C-alpha cells in the first residue's frame, strides 16, 4: 500500500493522536469544562436579529459579540458559529480564537461545528498541535469528527511541512475507518506533497487513486497540484504529457490547470507553445483570468517585448478582465529597463486613471529608471509628489536599487529626505 511505503520513508517519532496534553489545554483556555446540558436546544419564540452583514472591521465583530453576550437568553449556538465564520472569512483567525476562548470561559453553548472552526483557525495560524488539543474535546464530548475536520488537520500539518505526520493521519483514517475520506482529503495531501517538493510521491499517490475501484477518484484539483508541481520542478514536458491525458480520464481542465502549464512554458521561454495552449484554452471555452494575463505580460517584458506585452491590456478589455497592479508594474519596469521613461510614466498614469493605486514597487521601478538615467530631479519629484511615502519610506530603504555611477548622489539625497520625514513624524 502506498501510504504504508510512504510512512516507512518518513517515520514520525510521536503518535499523531496523543493530543490532549495538559500543556495544550492550558494554552487554549484556563479550563475546558463543558456542560452537556448547556448545549441542549432551548425553545424561545423571539430572538433579536443580528446583522452580520454590517461587519466590516474586526471591531464591528467584537461589538456584535458583546451585544450577543448581553442578550438574555443567549442566542443559539448556530448564531455564535455564524459570527465566528464571518470573522474567519475576514482572515482574523486570532480574533476568532479569542472569541472562542471567551465563549468557553463564559459557558456559552458550543457544538462540533464551533470546535471545527477553532481547529481550522489554529491550522491557518500554523499551530496544528493546538488543533489536535481541541480534537480531544471532540471525543470527550461524544462528537465524531468528520472528514472535513480531519482534512483540516492534515492541511495544517502540511502547511508547516510535517508531511510524514500528515501521511500518517491519512493512513490511520483508512486503517481504523475513523471517517469516510473523500477526494478533497486526497487532493489536500497531494497538494501538500507537491508544495513540500515531493512531486514524485504525489504522482505515486495519484496513480494509486486512479487504480482504486471505489468512488474516491482524483479530481481536477489533484491533477492541478501535480501539474503545477512538475512545472515548478522544471519538468514541463511531463506536465504536458499528464495534461494531455486529462480528457481520457474524464477530467475537464480549468483555468488553474491552463495557468500552470502556461507559466511553466513561459518560464522556459517556450512562448510559442504557451500561446498555443492559450488558444486551446479559449477553444475549450475556459476564460483566461488576470493571472493568465500576468504570466504573459511578465514573460514578454522579461524578453524585452514590452510593446507586445502592452497589447495585452487591449485583449483584457475585450474579455472583460480588469488589469491589476501586478500587470501595470511589469509594464512600468519593462519600459524603465529599456530607458523609456516617458512610456513608463504613461503606464503609471494609466493605472491611476483606471482606479488602480500604485504601490511601492511602482514607485521603486520609476525611481530606479530615473537613477539609471541620472535624472535626480525626477527622483526628487517622485519622492515628494505623494504623502504615501511617509508610510513607505522604510520600505524604500530596502527596495531602492540605483546605478552605481549615481549611487552616492542619490543615497545622500534620499537620506536627507528620510531624515526629514522621521523628524516630522516625531514632532
For each residue, the residues with C-beta under 8 A, 3 or more apart:
1: 4 5
2: 5 6 204 205 208
3: 6 7 167 170 171 174 205
4: 1 7 8 171
5: 1 2 8 9
6: 2 3 9 10 164 167 171 201 204 205
7: 3 4 10 11 12 164 167 168 171
8: 4 5 11
9: 5 6
10: 6 7 163 164 167
11: 7 8 164
12: 7 16 164 165 168
13:
14: 18
15: 18
16: 12 19 132 165 168 169 172
17: 132 172
18: 14 15 21
19: 16 24 132 133 135 136
20: 24 25 133 136 137 140
21: 18 24 25 133
22: 25 26
23: 26 27
24: 19 20 21 27 28 129 130 132 133
25: 20 21 22 28 29 31 32 133
26: 22 23 30
27: 23 24 130 133
28: 24 25 32 101 130 133 134
29: 25 32 101 104 105
30: 26 105
31: 25
32: 25 28 29 104 137 140
33:
34: 38 39 104 110 137 140 141
35: 38 39 107
36: 39 40 141
37: 40
38: 34 35 107 109
39: 34 35 36 77 109 110 111
40: 36 37
41: 76
42: 73 76
43:
44: 47 73
45:
46:
47: 44 71 75 76 79
48: 71
49:
50: 64 67 68 75 79 83
51: 54 64
52: 55 64 82 83 86
53:
54: 51 60 64
55: 52 60 61 64 86 87 90
56: 60
57: 60 61
58: 61 62 87 90 92 95
59: 62 63
60: 54 55 56 57 63 64
61: 55 57 58 64 65 83 86 87 90 92 95 99
62: 58 59 65 66 95 99
63: 59 60 66 67
64: 50 51 52 54 55 60 61 67 68 83
65: 61 62 68 69 83 99 102
66: 62 63 69 70
67: 50 63 64 70 71
68: 50 64 65 71 74 75 79 80 83
69: 65 66 74 102 106 108
70: 66 67
71: 47 48 67 68 74 75
72:
73: 42 44
74: 68 69 71 108 109
75: 47 50 68 71 79 80
76: 41 42 47 79 80 109
77: 39 80 81 108 109 110 111 113 114
78: 81 82
79: 47 50 68 75 76 82 83
80: 68 75 76 77 83 84 103 108 109 110 114
81: 77 78 84 85 111 113 114 117
82: 52 78 79 85 86
83: 50 52 61 64 65 68 79 80 86 87 99
84: 80 81 87 88 96 99 100 114 117
85: 81 82 88 89 117
86: 52 55 61 82 83 89 90
87: 55 58 61 83 84 90 92 95 96 99
88: 84 85 91 92 93 96 117 120 121 124
89: 85 86
90: 55 58 61 86 87
91: 88
92: 58 61 87 88 95 96
93: 88 96 97 121 122 124 125
94: 97 98 121 125
95: 58 61 62 87 92 98 99
96: 84 87 88 92 93 99 100 117 118 121
97: 93 94 100 101 118 121 122 125
98: 94 95 101 102
99: 61 62 65 83 84 87 95 96 102 103
100: 84 96 97 103 104 110 114 117 118 121
101: 28 29 97 98 104 105
102: 65 69 98 99 105 106 108
103: 80 99 100 106 108 110 114
104: 29 32 34 100 101 107 108 110
105: 29 30 101 102
106: 69 102 103
107: 35 38 104
108: 69 74 77 80 102 103 104
109: 38 39 74 76 77 80
110: 34 39 77 80 100 103 104 114 115
111: 39 77 81 114 115 143
112: 115 116 138 141 143 144 145
113: 77 81 116 117
114: 77 80 81 84 100 103 110 111 117 118
115: 110 111 112 118 119 134 135 137 138 143
116: 112 113 119 120 145 148 149 152
117: 81 84 85 88 96 100 113 114 120 121
118: 96 97 100 114 115 121 122 131 134
119: 115 116 122 123 131 134 135 149 152 153 156
120: 88 116 117 123 124 131 152
121: 88 93 94 96 97 100 117 118 124 125
122: 93 97 118 119 125 127 128 130 131 134 156
123: 119 120 126 127 128 131 152 153 155 156 159
124: 88 93 120 121 156 159
125: 93 94 97 121 122
126: 123 156 159 160
127: 122 123 130 131 156
128: 122 123 131 132 153 156 157 159 160 162
129: 24 132 133
130: 24 27 28 122 127 133 134
131: 118 119 120 122 123 127 128 134 135 152 153 156
132: 16 17 19 24 128 129 135 136 153
133: 19 20 21 24 25 27 28 129 130 136 137
134: 28 115 118 119 122 130 131 137 138
135: 19 115 119 131 132 138 139 145 149 153
136: 19 20 132 133 139 140
137: 20 32 34 115 133 134 140 141
138: 112 115 134 135 141 143 144 145 149
139: 135 136 142 143
140: 20 32 34 136 137
141: 34 36 112 137 138
142: 139
143: 111 112 115 138 139
144: 112 138 179
145: 112 116 135 138 149 150 178 179
146: 149 150 179
147: 150 151 179 180 181 182 184 185
148: 116 151 152
149: 116 119 135 138 145 146 152 153
150: 145 146 147 153 154 169 173 178 179 181 185
151: 147 148 154 155 181 184 185 188
152: 116 119 120 123 131 148 149 155 156
153: 119 123 128 131 132 135 149 150 156 157 169
154: 150 151 157 158 166 169 170 185 188 189 192
155: 123 151 152 158 159 188 192
156: 119 122 123 124 126 127 128 131 152 153 159 160
157: 128 153 154 160 162 163 165 166 169 192
158: 154 155 161 162 163 166 188 189 191 192 193 195 196
159: 123 124 126 128 155 156 192
160: 126 128 156 157
161: 158 196
162: 128 157 158 165 166
163: 10 157 158 166 167 192 193 196 198
164: 6 7 10 11 12 167 168
165: 12 16 157 162 168 169
166: 154 157 158 162 163 169 170 189 192
167: 3 6 7 10 163 164 170 171 189
168: 7 12 16 164 165 171 172
169: 16 150 153 154 157 165 166 172 173
170: 3 154 166 167 173 174 181 185 186 189
171: 3 4 6 7 167 168 174 175
172: 16 17 168 169 175 176 178
173: 150 169 170 176 177 178 179 181 185
174: 3 170 171 177 181
175: 171 172
176: 172 173
177: 173 174 180
178: 145 150 172 173
179: 144 145 146 147 150 173
180: 147 177
181: 147 150 151 170 173 174 185 186 216
182: 147 185 186 216
183: 186 187 216 217 218 219 222
184: 147 151 187 188 219 221
185: 147 150 151 154 170 173 181 182 188 189
186: 170 181 182 183 189 190 205 209 216 218 222
187: 183 184 190 191 218 219 221 222 225
188: 151 154 155 158 184 185 191 192
189: 154 158 166 167 170 185 186 192 193 205
190: 186 187 193 194 202 205 206 218 222 225 226
191: 158 187 188 194 195 202 221 222 225
192: 154 155 157 158 159 163 166 188 189 195 196
193: 158 163 189 190 196 198 199 201 202 205 229
194: 190 191 197 198 199 202 225 226 228 229 232
195: 158 191 192 229
196: 158 161 163 192 193
197: 194
198: 163 193 194 201 202
199: 193 194 202 203 226 229 230 233 235
200: 203 204
201: 6 193 198 204 205
202: 190 191 193 194 198 199 205 206 225 226 229
203: 199 200 206 207 226
204: 2 6 200 201 207 208
205: 2 3 6 186 189 190 193 201 202 208 209
206: 190 202 203 209 210 218 222 223 226
207: 203 204 210 211
208: 2 204 205 211 212
209: 186 205 206 212 216 217 218 222
210: 206 207 217 218 249
211: 207 208
212: 208 209 216 217
213:
214:
215:
216: 181 182 183 186 209 212
217: 183 209 210 212
218: 183 186 187 190 206 209 210 222 223
219: 183 184 187 222 223 251
220: 223 224 246 251 252 253 254 257
221: 184 187 191 224 225
222: 183 186 187 190 191 206 209 218 219 225 226
223: 206 218 219 220 226 227 242 246 249 251 257
224: 220 221 227 228 254 256 257 260
225: 187 190 191 194 202 221 222 228 229
226: 190 194 199 202 203 206 222 223 229 230 242
227: 223 224 230 231 239 242 243 257 260 261
228: 194 224 225 231 232 256 260
229: 193 194 195 199 202 225 226 232 233
230: 199 226 227 233 235 236 238 239 242 264
231: 227 228 234 235 236 239 260 261 263 264 267
232: 194 228 229 264
233: 199 229 230
234: 231 268
235: 199 230 231 238 239
236: 230 231 239 240 261 264 265 268 270
237: 240 241
238: 230 235 241 242
239: 227 230 231 235 236 242 243 260 261 264
240: 236 237 243 244 261
241: 237 238 244 245
242: 223 226 227 230 238 239 245 246
243: 227 239 240 246 253 257 261
244: 240 241 247
245: 241 242 248 249
246: 220 223 242 243 249 251 252 253 257
247: 244 250 251 252
248: 245
249: 210 223 245 246
250: 247
251: 219 220 223 246 247
252: 220 246 247 284
253: 220 243 246 257 258 284 286
254: 220 224 257 258 286
255: 258 259 281 286 287 288 289 291 292
256: 224 228 259 260
257: 220 223 224 227 243 246 253 254 260 261
258: 253 254 255 261 262 277 278 280 281 286 288 292
259: 255 256 262 263 289 291 292 295
260: 224 227 228 231 239 256 257 263 264
261: 227 231 236 239 240 243 257 258 264 265 277
262: 258 259 265 266 274 277 278 281 292 295 296
263: 231 259 260 266 267 295
264: 230 231 232 236 239 260 261 267 268
265: 236 261 262 268 270 271 273 274 277
266: 262 263 269 270 271 274 295 296 298 299
267: 231 263 264 299
268: 234 236 264 265
269: 266 299 303
270: 236 265 266 273 274
271: 265 266 274 275 299 300 303
272: 275 276
273: 265 270 276 277
274: 262 265 266 270 271 277 278 295 296 299
275: 271 272 278 279
276: 272 273 279 280
277: 258 261 262 265 273 274 280 281
278: 258 262 274 275 281 282 288 292 296
279: 275 276 282 283
280: 258 276 277 283 284
281: 255 258 262 277 278 284 286 288 292
282: 278 279 285 286 287 288
283: 279 280
284: 252 253 280 281
285: 282
286: 253 254 255 258 281 282
287: 255 282 319 321
288: 255 258 278 281 282 292 293 319 321
289: 255 259 292 293 321
290: 293 294 316 321 322 323 324 327
291: 255 259 294 295
292: 255 258 259 262 278 281 288 289 295 296
293: 288 289 290 296 297 312 315 316 321 323 327
294: 290 291 297 298 324 326 327 330
295: 259 262 263 266 274 291 292 298 299
296: 262 266 274 278 292 293 299 300 309 312
297: 293 294 300 301 309 312 327 330 331
298: 266 294 295 301 302 326 330
299: 266 267 269 271 274 295 296 302 303
300: 271 296 297 303 305 306 308 309 312 334
301: 297 298 304 305 306 309 330 331 333 334 337
302: 298 299 334
303: 269 271 299 300
304: 301 334 337 338
305: 300 301 308 309
306: 300 301 309 310 331 334 335 338 340 343
307: 310 311
308: 300 305 311
309: 296 297 300 301 305 306 312 330 331 334
310: 306 307 313 331 347
311: 307 308 314 315
312: 293 296 297 300 309 315 316 327
313: 310 316 317 323 327 350
314: 311 317 318
315: 293 311 312 318 319
316: 290 293 312 313 319 321 322 323
317: 313 314 320 321
318: 314 315
319: 287 288 315 316
320: 317
321: 287 288 289 290 293 316 317
322: 290 316
323: 290 293 313 316 327 328 351 354 356
324: 290 294 327 328 356
325: 328 329 351 356 357 358 359 361 362
326: 294 298 329 330
327: 290 293 294 297 312 313 323 324 330 331
328: 323 324 325 331 332 347 348 350 351 356 358 362
329: 325 326 332 333 359 361 362 365
330: 294 297 298 301 309 326 327 333 334
331: 297 301 306 309 310 327 328 334 335 344 347
332: 328 329 335 336 344 347 348 351 362 365 366
333: 301 329 330 336 337 344 361 365
334: 300 301 302 304 306 309 330 331 337 338
335: 306 331 332 338 340 341 343 344 347 369
336: 332 333 339 340 341 344 365 366 368 369 372
337: 301 304 333 334 369
338: 304 306 334 335
339: 336 369 372 373
340: 306 335 336 343 344
341: 335 336 344 345 366 369 370 373 375 378
342: 345 346
343: 306 335 340 346 347
344: 331 332 333 335 336 340 341 347 348 365 366 369
345: 341 342 348 349 366
346: 342 343 349 350
347: 310 328 331 332 335 343 344 350 351
348: 328 332 344 345 351 352 358 362 366
349: 345 346 352 353
350: 313 328 346 347 353 354
351: 323 325 328 332 347 348 354 356 358 362
352: 348 349 356 357 358
353: 349 350
354: 323 350 351
355:
356: 323 324 325 328 351 352
357: 325 352
358: 325 328 348 351 352 362 363
359: 325 329 362 363
360: 363 364 392 395 396 399
361: 325 329 333 364 365 399
362: 325 328 329 332 348 351 358 359 365 366
363: 358 359 360 366 367 382 386 389 392 396
364: 360 361 367 368 396 399 400 401
365: 329 332 333 336 344 361 362 368 369
366: 332 336 341 344 345 348 362 363 369 370 382
367: 363 364 370 371 379 382 383 400
368: 336 364 365 371 372 400 401 402
369: 335 336 337 339 341 344 365 366 372 373
370: 341 366 367 373 375 376 378 379 382
371: 367 368 374 375 376 379 400 402 403 406 410
372: 336 339 368 369 402 403 406
373: 339 341 369 370
374: 371 403 405 406
375: 341 370 371 378 379
376: 370 371 379 380 406 409 410 413
377: 380 381
378: 341 370 375 381 382
379: 367 370 371 375 376 382 383 410 413 414
380: 376 377 383 384 413 417
381: 377 378 384 385
382: 363 366 367 370 378 379 385
383: 367 379 380 389 414 417
384: 380 381 389 417
385: 381 382
386: 363 389
387: 390
388: 391 392
389: 363 383 384 386 392 393 396 421
390: 387 393 421 424 425
391: 388
392: 360 363 388 389 395 396
393: 389 390 396 397 417 418 421
394: 397 398
395: 360 392 398 399
396: 360 363 364 389 392 393 399 400 414 418
397: 393 394 400 418
398: 394 395
399: 360 361 364 395 396
400: 364 367 368 371 396 397 410 414
401: 364 368
402: 368 371 372 406 407 410 411
403: 371 372 374 406 407
404: 407
405: 374
406: 371 372 374 376 402 403 409 410
407: 402 403 404 410 411
408: 411 412
409: 376 406 412 413
410: 371 376 379 400 402 406 407 413 414
411: 402 407 408 414 415
412: 408 409 415 416
413: 376 379 380 409 410 416 417
414: 379 383 396 400 410 411 417 418
415: 411 412 418 419
416: 412 413 419 420
417: 380 383 384 393 413 414 420 421
418: 393 396 397 414 415 421 422
419: 415 416 422 423
420: 416 417 423 424
421: 389 390 393 417 418 424 425
422: 418 419 425 426
423: 419 420 426 427
424: 390 420 421 427
425: 390 421 422
426: 422 423
427: 423 424
